[in-house]
Amino acid sequence: MAKSTIAFSALLLACFALFELGFAGHIPQPAPGYDSSLELCIKNMTEECGIEIFQNIVHKGPEITDSCCGVLLKFGHPCHSELILTVLSTGKFASREVEILQKSTAAWKRCRSIVEGQ
């Protein structure tokens, strides 16, 4: 599979960030230790929800909608965690890594409670 296709699939959320930050012409390469399982993960995420989740976790955007919470849970916790770590591995958000990890955990827990009614 072409390297650019792998990079797009693996770094979908990172690409959204780069487009927002004005780096649309530079698609990052896969992070060290790229795992092809990310490619399978991406198939369970919609572009709309990917942007919404990314905005919430990385840019202090509004809460994730109930429908995107359902998509996030379908995406799965291992995929969510792996993709967040991949986004962080780009170095673009190094100064906010702890905050982003905390927001990621909070978003997952909130969505799980909404979807599963816990």
Secondary structure, DSSP 4 states (H G I P E B T S, - for coil): --HHHHHHHHTHHHHHHHHHTT-TT-PPPPPTT--THHHHHHTT--HHHHHHHHHHHHS--SPPPHHHHHHHHHH-HHHHHHHHHHHHHTSTTGGGHHHHHHHHHHHHHHHHHHHH--
